[in-house]
Amino acid sequence: MGMAGQANPITVGVEEEFHVVDVQTRHLVPRSGLLLEQLPQDRFSPELQRSVVEANSSPFTRLEDLAGELTDLRRMAIRAADGLGLGIVAAGSVPLVDLEALKISPDPRYEQMLDDYQALTREQLICGTQVHAGIGDRELAVAVAHRLAPWAPVLLALSTSSPYWLGQDTGYAAYRPLVWQRWPTAGPMPEYASAAEYDEAIAELIRSGTITDPGMIYFDIRPSAHVPTVELRICDSCPLVSDIVLIAGLFRALVARELEAVREGRPHDVQPELVRAATWRAARSGLEDELVDPDGGDPRPAAEVIGRMVDGLRPQLESAGDWELVTALTREALARGSSSARQRKVFARDGGAADVVDLLLAETQREDWAGAPAGAA
Amino acid sequence: MEEEFFLFDPRTGRTAPRAARIMAEVRRPDRVQREFAACQIETASSPHTDLGALRRELVRLRSELSGAARREGCRLTACGSAPFEHSASDAPVADEPRYRRIARVYGAIARGEKCCGCHVHVEVPDREEAVQVCNHLRPWFPTLLALTANSPFTAGRDSGYASWRAVAWGRWPTVGPPPLLGSAAEYRATVDALIRSGVILDEAMVYWLARPSHHLPTVEVRVADVCATAEEAVAYAAIVRALVATVLRDIRSGTPPPRPPEALLEAAYWRAARDGLEGEGLDPVTGTPVPAWRLVDGLMARIGPALAAAGDLPMVTERLFLLRCLGSGAARQRAVYDQRRNLHDMVAWMGRQTAPGAVTAVPLLAS
């Protein structure tokens, strides 16, 4: 494969959040501070919880390069963690949690959040992966973020990896979105007529005391608060790099298609109440049952909904040079099933949450991301 | 008016799954219903035009049910959240096929904190008008929630919210302000799409903060925590009725529904859940933070004529005065807790407050 398509595909970058666990007890531990001291500050940063670290990739035009850097960053974090008796887990949630042992990061912004949001902050023991697609034009970013809302649940389904929360199986493939939902400003982004109107709405939320800064706009898809991108925020952290690459490839194709639609003035019809319903469905069943098809609103088997989405994006995927890779990764993802299903299988077989943590640690460490051999040709 | 109550074990302060046994012995089975969890029970009053008659019925229902609960060794209690429950409490679900199915489909949401609310039905027989009324009510939900916030405690501690129920309840799909809908046909199409998507099991699971009732010729306003006392519940019903009457006049004179920015409406609702009556509110139309009571004053200015026309103005004015002096349901729970820092005592106090004749003011004024 190569750069057969358009000259300048949209760039994609990824922010990944990792849980920090003790490799002996397999419990979540508030030791991100120690770990971060040994990692480059420009690539790794603290999060709200002291049991979480975040890694930031550069923007790339080739998905293979993105995969390579994500693997490198993980390797770096794993090496640093290793020396401290720690491990890192890329998943929406981990099964072994001791609430009292965990403390919020010592940062004035987070202290303020704890003060403002109380119980919501204390239980925020979840990790997500954010995909950024480069759109220099903020007007377009605002329009596209709203118009893409119906597709976010399908991308969520591909990432579902948070079945356990506060030590229990929730019955959901991803419980993380349900934890998020309790924050103000989470969910599908409303429609704004212009970037100015969007910025004004954010300023109003800050003035009103609902949020303290633009970084606290938690819409499923939003114009980024700090870089010229549109940002997908709904996905759980993914144990396997290949799933992130797949989601990044699909997201940039969706963005490309929607950009064309905006330029051509094609109409759209986003019904937020139905998007929320579809999000719930995806969180509930992941890849293992039905999803709501964004095209028409009917429930269909997940594989069918995803297959239709990929087919529908073929022109954009081909133009970016991603078609072969994305179709191959899609087939693998569907054959493998969601991370949630894999976690539950291990739990049922070996009967222990520790084994689930071991599975997640091992998957997070894997360096043989699926597309590498094919892409290197 | 529908009021949902918890049943608490007086020895532990925790929920007691005794609804089935209490149901078996109440004399008015038509007015008492089971709820989702076996530790919850609901009363449904008859429709009234005279709110004095509504008050008498609510007092009688609370009193009867409270007596039946005592005979079963538990306490009927009007509060939005159970102070010792948490997000993984897993209180047993009522033994009924629909509830068992909901528990299966919704997993951890259904196992989390149980919530008690109060629903006011206001007669609006014309379906088109009922849909319009819901559109016009949207900016007022935060104020209605602030007025009734009565659930600060969860997981054995103060949640930091005046209405934790509003936050916990928000996990269910469809909870939130109803979408702006153009017609009864569009309402039907939206509800059908939600059911077709498989995300809700039936029309009764449309949990919008207001909706045209699926079984009565009414608009059902579902935003409130269950009120601590029957008197507060009646005042709240009067306010909702007057608000519906007021917006009906707007609708009939061709005034379009207000269109608060969606993000601000949600922010205002969140702020009402956090601060209740005692803190800041957020005007969802202008986005300006103001004391919550200022929003109540705005509401009263808006519905004053309708309240006066219904003869409810003196009663509502007096009740709001008492709320201002004594605090909202949430503030009173906190004040009682602060006296002895004993949550168990506070739960017992709530049970006494729920039962008719309980004088809510005394312990607070004495402190």
Interface residues (C-beta under 8 A of the other chain):
Chain A: D116 Y117 Q118 A119 L120 E123 W165 L166 G167 Q168 D169 T170 G171 Y172 Y175 L178 Q181 R182 W183 P184 T185 G187 P190 A201 E204 L205 R207 S208 G209 T210 I211 Q271 P272 E273 L274 R276 A277 A278 W280 R281 R284 E290 V292 G297 D298 P299
Chain B: S87 A88 V105 Y106 G107 A108 I109 R111 T154 A155 S159 G160 Y161 W164 V167 A168 G170 R171 P173 T174 G176 P179 T190 A193 L194 R196 S197 G198 V199 I200 P261 E262 A263 L264 E266 A267 A268 W270 R271 R274 E280 L282 G287 T288 P289
